[in-house]
Amino acid sequence: MQSKHNMAQRLRVQSQLVWELAADSGDQIPFRVIELLTAVQTHGSLLTAAKACDTSYRHAWGLVQQAQDALGVPLLEMARGKGARLTPLGEKLVWANRRIKARIGPLLETLASEIETELRHALQAVGAPLRLHASHGFAVEMLVRTLSAAGMAIDLKYRSSQDAVAALHAGECDLAGFHVPLGEFQRTIAASYAEHFDRHEQRVIHIVTRRQGLMVVRGNPRKIYEIADLGRPEVRFVNRQPGSGTRLLLDKLLQKAGVSPLQVHGYEQAELTHAAVAAFIASGMADVGLGIETAARRFDLDFLPLQTERYFFLVRRATLEHPALQTMIAALQSAEFRRDIGQLPGYDGAQSGAILSVDEAFPELAAP
């Protein structure tokens, strides 16, 4: 029989987002249909999509037929010898799924992490989890997956950069993820976090360098090429939440371009992640947003780079000696992690795992 300790060490809480449609008739369109449509969009064939979803072609076609009958409109266009393609409604269902995942997925990850922590306590697990509060990003997702696979307990909360750094200062977490652009805005944005910095007791861990820019609809039909274009009345924008590093950057870019937030149609429309912004644009609900290149590429958007920024974890110097931190730093410095980071569009992991003092990371804030 397993001991409580062994059970707790192996305990993992995984969240899975499933949603369903209901026609006016009351017929349910199961999530399995959405999965099949997504696979058809990827592979261009219902037969290949069925194999990818681990089901038979006959069953897959039956599910699609039932959904089409319930909705009264086709979801697939089939042509002998030419595979299959989605109808406009089929495409909208796939985009809806991606948008739901982009918006709710990080919230579910945070909730799953909180529940896992409580269950481990109930099972009397030895050792507290590593508490990570961070703004959402693809490198953070990858790192958490890597550490979880290695058996490390992570208590993850996605929150804005400002909130994360403030939480570390208040002792509510062990690591705080935030990002600062290189170049002309580095000093002012770094200064916005400075009240929570302690140059003697804190250190900065370099996670990645990444590109921020304008994400626009494929083909850029609105001819959006620079920040000043956000002030045009016909351009619909989607923002990030107050306190996020991306919103801080946007405000600086708008100020430089002489554009008031009041001129930006959609400035108050906010999403919590880069992926959610990209999904919002891909759904046709906005023309442009500011975000990272990986999100744009994943939602088939065009990307106009504007800034390069560094993503950091802020940590107390004493915490660096903790075995869990040593494991994390080793993972960041590994060739495998840096290789995987390099495969994300716009990301660079060449300096991942480098440990800096606050003054080394932000010399412009050092006392004279």
C-alpha positions as CSV (number, residue, x, y, z in Angstrom):
1,M,0.0,0.0,0.0
2,Q,1.3,3.5,-0.8
3,S,2.0,5.8,2.1
4,K,0.3,9.2,2.2
5,H,3.6,10.8,1.5
6,N,4.1,8.8,-1.7
7,M,0.5,9.5,-2.8
8,A,1.0,13.3,-2.2
9,Q,4.3,13.3,-4.1
10,R,2.6,11.9,-7.1
11,L,-0.6,14.0,-6.9
12,R,-1.4,16.2,-9.9
13,V,-4.5,18.2,-10.6
14,Q,-5.2,18.6,-14.3
15,S,-7.9,20.8,-15.7
16,Q,-9.6,20.2,-19.0
17,L,-12.0,22.7,-20.6
18,V,-15.0,21.1,-22.2
19,W,-18.1,23.0,-23.5
20,E,-21.2,22.1,-25.5
21,L,-23.7,23.7,-27.7
22,A,-27.5,23.2,-27.5
23,A,-29.8,23.8,-30.5
24,D,-33.2,25.4,-30.0
25,S,-34.6,21.9,-30.3
26,G,-32.7,20.9,-27.2
27,D,-30.3,18.7,-29.0
28,Q,-26.8,18.7,-27.6
29,I,-23.8,19.2,-29.8
30,P,-21.0,17.4,-27.9
31,F,-17.5,18.8,-27.5
32,R,-16.2,15.8,-29.5
33,V,-17.6,17.5,-32.6
34,I,-15.5,20.6,-31.9
35,E,-12.4,18.4,-31.5
36,L,-13.1,16.8,-34.8
37,L,-13.6,20.1,-36.6
38,T,-10.4,21.4,-35.1
39,A,-8.6,18.3,-36.4
40,V,-10.1,18.7,-39.9
41,Q,-8.9,22.3,-40.0
42,T,-5.4,21.0,-39.2
43,H,-5.3,18.0,-41.5
44,G,-7.8,18.8,-44.3
45,S,-9.4,15.4,-44.1
46,L,-12.1,13.9,-41.9
47,L,-10.5,10.5,-42.2
48,T,-7.2,11.9,-40.9
49,A,-9.0,13.9,-38.3
50,A,-10.8,10.8,-37.0
51,K,-7.5,9.0,-36.6
52,A,-6.0,12.0,-34.8
53,C,-9.0,11.9,-32.4
54,D,-8.7,8.2,-31.9
55,T,-12.1,7.3,-33.4
56,S,-13.4,5.6,-36.5
57,Y,-14.3,7.5,-39.7
58,R,-17.9,6.1,-39.4
59,H,-18.3,7.4,-35.9
60,A,-16.7,10.8,-36.7
61,W,-19.0,11.2,-39.7
62,G,-22.0,10.2,-37.6
63,L,-21.2,12.9,-35.0
64,V,-20.8,15.6,-37.6
65,Q,-24.0,14.6,-39.3
66,Q,-26.0,14.7,-36.0
67,A,-24.6,18.1,-35.2
68,Q,-25.5,19.4,-38.7
69,D,-29.0,18.0,-38.4
70,A,-29.4,19.7,-35.0
71,L,-28.1,23.0,-36.2
72,G,-29.8,22.9,-39.6
73,V,-26.6,24.1,-41.4
74,P,-23.5,22.2,-42.7
75,L,-20.3,22.3,-40.7
76,L,-18.1,20.5,-43.4
77,E,-17.8,20.6,-47.1
78,M,-16.8,17.2,-48.5
79,A,-15.3,16.6,-51.9
80,R,-14.2,13.2,-53.3
81,G,-10.5,13.2,-53.7
82,K,-10.2,16.7,-52.2
83,G,-10.6,16.0,-48.5
84,A,-12.8,18.2,-46.3
85,R,-12.9,21.9,-45.3
86,L,-14.9,23.8,-42.7
87,T,-17.9,25.9,-43.6
88,P,-18.0,29.4,-42.1
89,L,-20.0,28.1,-39.1
90,G,-17.5,25.3,-38.6
91,E,-14.6,27.8,-38.7
92,K,-16.5,29.9,-36.1
93,L,-16.9,27.0,-33.8
94,V,-13.2,26.2,-33.9
95,W,-12.3,29.9,-33.3
96,A,-14.8,29.9,-30.4
97,N,-13.1,27.0,-28.8
98,R,-9.6,28.6,-29.2
99,R,-10.9,31.8,-27.7
100,I,-12.5,30.1,-24.7
101,K,-9.3,28.2,-24.0
102,A,-7.2,31.4,-24.4
103,R,-9.4,33.3,-21.9
104,I,-10.3,30.6,-19.4
105,G,-7.3,28.2,-19.7
106,P,-5.0,30.3,-17.5
107,L,-7.7,30.7,-14.9
108,L,-8.2,26.9,-14.8
109,E,-4.5,26.4,-14.4
110,T,-4.4,28.7,-11.5
111,L,-7.4,27.1,-9.9
112,A,-5.9,23.6,-10.4
113,S,-2.7,24.7,-8.8
114,E,-4.5,26.0,-5.8
115,I,-6.5,22.8,-5.4
116,E,-3.4,20.7,-5.8
117,T,-1.7,22.6,-3.0
118,E,-4.6,22.1,-0.7
119,L,-4.9,18.4,-1.4
120,R,-1.2,17.9,-0.9
121,H,-1.6,19.6,2.5
122,A,-4.5,17.3,3.3
123,L,-2.4,14.3,2.4
124,Q,0.4,15.6,4.6
125,A,2.9,16.1,1.8
126,V,6.4,16.9,2.9
127,G,7.7,20.3,1.8
128,A,5.8,23.4,0.7
129,P,5.3,24.0,-3.0
130,L,7.2,26.7,-4.8
131,R,4.8,29.7,-5.0
132,L,5.0,31.4,-8.4
133,H,3.0,34.6,-9.2
134,A,3.5,35.7,-12.8
135,S,2.1,37.5,-15.7
136,H,1.0,34.9,-18.3
137,G,3.5,33.9,-21.0
138,F,4.4,30.9,-23.1
139,A,7.8,30.5,-21.5
140,V,6.2,30.4,-18.1
141,E,3.8,27.7,-19.3
142,M,6.7,25.7,-20.7
143,L,8.7,26.0,-17.5
144,V,5.8,25.0,-15.2
145,R,5.2,21.9,-17.4
146,T,8.9,21.0,-17.3
147,L,9.1,21.3,-13.5
148,S,5.8,19.5,-12.9
149,A,6.9,16.6,-15.1
150,A,10.0,16.4,-12.9
151,G,7.8,16.0,-9.8
152,M,8.1,19.6,-8.4
153,A,5.1,21.1,-6.7
154,I,4.2,24.5,-8.1
155,D,1.6,26.8,-6.6
156,L,1.0,29.0,-9.7
157,K,-1.1,32.1,-9.8
158,Y,-1.4,34.1,-13.0
159,R,-1.7,37.8,-12.3
160,S,-0.5,41.1,-13.7
161,S,3.2,42.0,-13.5
162,Q,2.5,44.8,-11.0
163,D,0.5,42.5,-8.7
164,A,3.1,39.7,-8.9
165,V,6.0,42.0,-7.9
166,A,3.8,43.5,-5.1
167,A,3.0,40.0,-3.9
168,L,6.7,39.1,-3.5
169,H,7.3,42.2,-1.6
170,A,4.4,41.3,0.7
171,G,5.8,37.8,1.2
172,E,2.8,36.1,-0.6
173,C,5.0,34.3,-3.1
174,D,8.5,33.0,-3.7
175,L,8.9,34.1,-7.3
176,A,7.3,37.1,-9.2
177,G,7.2,37.2,-13.0
178,F,7.3,40.5,-14.7
179,H,8.7,42.0,-18.0
180,V,10.5,45.2,-19.0
181,P,11.2,46.5,-22.5
182,L,14.7,47.2,-23.6
183,G,15.6,50.7,-24.9
184,E,13.9,54.0,-24.4
185,F,11.1,52.8,-22.1
186,Q,13.2,50.6,-19.9
187,R,13.9,53.1,-17.2
188,T,10.4,54.4,-16.8
189,I,8.7,50.9,-16.8
190,A,11.4,49.4,-14.5
191,A,10.8,52.4,-12.2
192,S,7.1,51.5,-12.0
193,Y,8.2,48.3,-10.1
194,A,11.0,49.9,-8.1
195,E,9.0,50.5,-4.9
196,H,8.9,46.7,-4.5
197,F,12.6,46.2,-5.3
198,D,15.2,45.5,-2.6
199,R,18.6,45.7,-4.2
200,H,20.2,44.0,-1.2
201,E,17.8,41.2,-0.5
202,Q,16.5,40.4,-3.9
203,R,17.9,38.9,-7.1
204,V,16.5,38.8,-10.7
205,I,16.4,35.6,-12.8
206,H,16.4,36.1,-16.5
207,I,13.8,33.8,-18.1
208,V,13.6,34.9,-21.8
209,T,13.8,37.8,-24.2
210,R,10.8,38.1,-26.5
211,R,9.2,40.5,-29.0
212,Q,6.1,42.6,-28.5
213,G,4.3,44.2,-31.4
214,L,1.0,44.9,-33.1
215,M,-1.1,41.8,-33.8
216,V,-3.4,42.4,-36.7
217,V,-5.9,40.5,-38.9
218,R,-4.2,38.4,-41.6
219,G,-3.5,40.7,-44.6
220,N,-3.8,43.8,-42.4
221,P,-7.0,45.1,-44.2
222,R,-7.1,48.2,-41.9
223,K,-3.6,49.1,-43.0
224,I,-2.3,49.4,-39.4
225,Y,1.4,50.0,-39.4
226,E,2.2,52.0,-36.3
227,I,0.9,53.0,-32.9
228,A,-0.5,56.3,-34.2
229,D,-3.0,54.2,-36.3
230,L,-4.7,53.2,-33.1
231,G,-6.2,56.6,-32.9
232,R,-8.1,56.3,-36.2
233,P,-11.8,56.1,-35.4
234,E,-12.5,53.0,-37.6
235,V,-9.8,50.9,-35.9
236,R,-11.0,48.6,-33.2
237,F,-8.5,47.8,-30.5
238,V,-8.4,45.2,-27.7
239,N,-6.2,45.9,-24.6
240,R,-4.7,44.0,-21.7
241,Q,-5.8,44.5,-18.1
242,P,-4.6,47.4,-16.0
243,G,-1.3,46.6,-14.2
244,S,-0.1,44.3,-16.9
245,G,3.4,45.0,-18.3
246,T,1.9,45.1,-21.8
247,R,-0.6,47.8,-20.9
248,L,2.2,49.8,-19.3
249,L,4.2,49.6,-22.5
250,L,1.1,50.5,-24.6
251,D,0.6,53.7,-22.5
252,K,4.2,54.7,-23.1
253,L,3.9,54.1,-26.8
254,L,0.7,56.0,-27.1
255,Q,2.2,58.9,-25.2
256,K,5.2,59.0,-27.5
257,A,2.9,58.9,-30.6
258,G,0.7,61.7,-29.2
259,V,-2.4,59.6,-29.0
260,S,-4.7,59.8,-26.1
261,P,-6.3,56.6,-24.7
262,L,-9.6,58.3,-25.2
263,Q,-9.0,58.3,-29.0
264,V,-8.4,54.5,-29.0
265,H,-11.7,52.7,-29.8
266,G,-11.6,49.6,-27.4
267,Y,-8.9,50.9,-25.0
268,E,-11.1,49.7,-22.1
269,Q,-11.8,46.3,-23.7
270,A,-9.3,44.1,-21.8
271,E,-8.2,40.5,-21.9
272,L,-6.0,38.7,-19.4
273,T,-3.5,37.0,-21.7
274,H,-1.7,37.5,-25.0
275,A,-3.5,34.5,-26.4
276,A,-6.9,35.9,-25.4
277,V,-6.1,39.1,-27.2
278,A,-5.0,37.2,-30.3
279,A,-8.2,35.1,-30.2
280,F,-10.3,38.2,-29.8
281,I,-8.8,39.6,-33.0
282,A,-9.0,36.3,-34.9
283,S,-12.7,36.1,-34.0
284,G,-13.2,39.4,-35.9
285,M,-14.2,41.4,-32.8
286,A,-11.2,43.7,-33.0
287,D,-8.6,44.7,-35.7
288,V,-5.5,45.0,-33.6
289,G,-3.9,44.4,-30.2
290,L,-0.5,44.7,-28.6
291,G,1.1,41.4,-27.7
292,I,3.8,38.8,-28.2
293,E,4.7,37.2,-31.6
294,T,4.0,33.6,-30.5
295,A,0.3,34.5,-29.8
296,A,-0.1,36.1,-33.2
297,R,1.4,33.2,-35.0
298,R,-0.8,30.6,-33.2
299,F,-3.9,32.5,-34.2
300,D,-2.7,33.1,-37.8
301,L,-2.4,36.8,-37.4
302,D,0.1,39.2,-38.9
303,F,2.7,40.6,-36.5
304,L,4.4,44.0,-36.6
305,P,7.3,44.0,-34.1
306,L,7.7,47.2,-32.0
307,Q,9.7,46.3,-28.9
308,T,12.1,43.7,-27.5
309,E,11.6,43.0,-23.8
310,R,13.1,40.8,-21.1
311,Y,11.0,38.6,-18.9
312,F,12.3,38.1,-15.3
313,F,11.5,36.3,-12.1
314,L,12.1,38.4,-9.0
315,V,13.2,36.4,-6.0
316,R,14.7,36.8,-2.5
317,R,18.4,36.1,-2.3
318,A,17.9,33.6,0.5
319,T,15.3,31.7,-1.5
320,L,17.9,30.9,-4.2
321,E,19.5,28.4,-1.9
322,H,16.3,26.4,-1.7
323,P,16.7,23.0,-3.5
324,A,13.5,23.7,-5.6
325,L,15.0,26.9,-6.8
326,Q,18.2,25.2,-7.7
327,T,16.2,22.6,-9.7
328,M,14.4,25.4,-11.5
329,I,17.5,27.3,-12.4
330,A,19.1,24.1,-13.7
331,A,16.1,23.6,-15.9
332,L,16.3,27.1,-17.2
333,Q,20.0,26.7,-18.0
334,S,19.6,23.4,-19.7
335,A,20.2,23.0,-23.4
336,E,16.8,21.3,-23.8
337,F,14.8,24.2,-22.3
338,R,16.7,26.8,-24.3
339,R,16.2,24.8,-27.5
340,D,12.5,24.6,-26.8
341,I,12.2,28.3,-26.0
342,G,14.0,29.1,-29.3
343,Q,11.2,27.3,-31.2
344,L,8.6,29.8,-29.9
345,P,8.3,32.7,-32.5
346,G,9.9,35.8,-31.1
347,Y,11.5,34.2,-28.1
348,D,15.2,33.9,-27.2
349,G,16.4,31.7,-24.4
350,A,20.1,32.3,-24.8
351,Q,20.3,33.9,-21.3
352,S,17.7,31.8,-19.5
353,G,18.7,31.1,-15.9
354,A,21.1,33.9,-15.6
355,I,21.0,35.4,-12.1
356,L,21.5,39.1,-11.7
357,S,21.4,41.7,-8.9
358,V,18.7,44.3,-9.2
359,D,21.4,46.9,-10.1
360,E,22.8,44.6,-12.8
361,A,19.4,44.1,-14.3
362,F,18.4,47.7,-14.1
363,P,21.6,49.9,-13.8
364,E,19.6,53.0,-14.7
365,L,17.8,52.7,-11.3
366,A,21.0,52.4,-9.3
367,A,21.7,55.1,-6.7
368,P,24.3,57.6,-7.9
